[in-house]
Each structure stands twice: as structure tokens, then as C-alpha cells.
Amino acid sequence: MEEQPITPHAVPIIDADGNLTYIGDDGRRYVVGPMPEADESSVDRVMELLRSGNVLFSQIEDLSRRWLEQVSGPELDRRAALVLLLTTLETALEGDDDDGAPA
């Protein structure tokens, strides 16, 4: 059976072991990985940035779902449409500079 992507249910957090984790919409805890070596204030800034992007991420998720519903059908199944969406976004965003501005 093909694995479906798991949607984060909450903003990622740093657990007691220093791992970046989140709870998926399936109720499970997912470990993204250890945070890079950084001082506590740097970690706090990263976490604040992640929290500040939560509303925008929800909007992106909603728009993505709407796009998938609109383009999925007999000619393009939902999984293929999802792969197309993610690949296209990755390609479009790869050209961005480190500061997030388009190249």
C-alpha cells in the first residue's frame, strides 16, 4: 500500500531530547530530526519563526487541497496531482536566493 503524506496537526516543537517534532493529523508524533547545533536564543528565534508561519502554512494547505480537488479526476488521480504540485513548487522555489527572494 502506498504511503500517504501526513499533514502536521500543530506547529513543530523541540522535544526534551532536542529533536524537532510535530503531531500529524493521524495523532502520531513525528520526529523531523535533531536541531542543528545552536544556542538557546537561536533555537527560540527559529521556533518563533515557525509559529509565526502557522497561519500562512494553513492557507497554503487549504489552497493546495482546493487545487488538488480541482485538477484531480479520471485523467489525473489525486496522488499524481499531489506529486505534480510538490514537484512544481520545489522547482519554482529552488531558484530563490537564501533570503527568500526570487532569483
C-alpha positions in Angstrom: 0.0 0.0 0.0 1.3 3.4 -0.9 2.1 5.8 2.0 0.1 9.0 2.1 1.7 12.2 3.2 1.0 13.2 6.8 -0.3 16.7 7.5 1.1 18.4 10.6 -1.7 19.0 13.1 0.3 21.5 15.1 3.3 23.7 14.9 6.6 21.8 15.2 8.2 21.8 18.7 11.5 20.9 20.1 11.1 17.8 22.4 13.0 17.0 25.6 15.7 15.3 23.5 16.3 18.4 21.3 14.5 16.9 18.3 12.2 18.9 16.1 8.9 17.1 16.2 5.3 17.5 15.3 1.9 15.8 15.7 0.4 14.6 12.5 -3.3 14.7 11.6 -3.3 10.9 12.3 -2.4 11.6 16.0 1.1 10.2 15.8 4.3 12.1 16.8 6.8 12.6 14.0 10.5 13.3 14.6 11.9 15.5 11.9 15.4 15.3 13.2 17.8 16.9 15.7 18.0 20.7 15.6 21.4 22.0 14.3 23.8 23.0 17.0 22.7 26.4 18.2 22.5 28.4 21.3 19.2 28.7 23.2 18.3 32.1 21.9 18.9 30.9 18.3 16.5 27.9 18.9 14.0 30.3 20.4 14.1 32.5 17.3 13.7 29.5 15.0 10.7 28.3 17.0 9.1 31.7 16.9 9.6 31.9 13.2 7.9 28.5 12.8 5.0 29.6 15.0 4.6 32.9 13.1 4.2 31.0 9.8 1.5 28.7 11.1 -1.4 30.7 9.7 0.3 31.1 6.4 1.0 27.4 6.3 -2.7 26.7 6.9 -3.6 29.0 4.0 -1.1 27.2 1.7 -2.5 23.8 2.8 -6.1 25.0 2.1 -5.1 26.3 -1.3 -3.3 23.1 -2.1 -6.3 21.0 -1.2 -8.5 23.2 -3.4 -6.1 22.8 -6.3 -6.0 19.0 -5.8 -9.8 18.8 -5.8 -10.0 21.0 -9.0 -7.4 19.1 -11.1 -7.8 15.5 -9.8 -10.1 13.3 -11.8 -10.2 10.3 -14.2 -7.2 11.7 -16.2 -5.1 12.7 -13.2 -5.5 10.7 -10.0 -5.1 12.5 -6.7 -1.7 11.0 -5.9 -0.3 12.0 -9.3 -1.7 15.5 -8.9 0.0 15.8 -5.4 3.3 14.7 -6.9 2.9 17.3 -9.7 2.1 20.0 -7.2 5.0 19.3 -4.9 7.5 18.9 -7.8 6.3 22.1 -9.4 6.6 24.0 -6.1 10.0 22.6 -5.4 11.2 23.6 -8.9 9.7 27.1 -8.6 11.2 27.7 -5.2 14.7 26.2 -5.9 15.7 29.4 -7.8 15.1 31.6 -4.7 18.1 33.3 -3.0 18.9 32.5 0.6 16.9 35.5 1.7 13.7 34.1 0.1 13.6 36.5 -2.9 13.1 35.0 -6.3 16.4 34.7 -8.3 
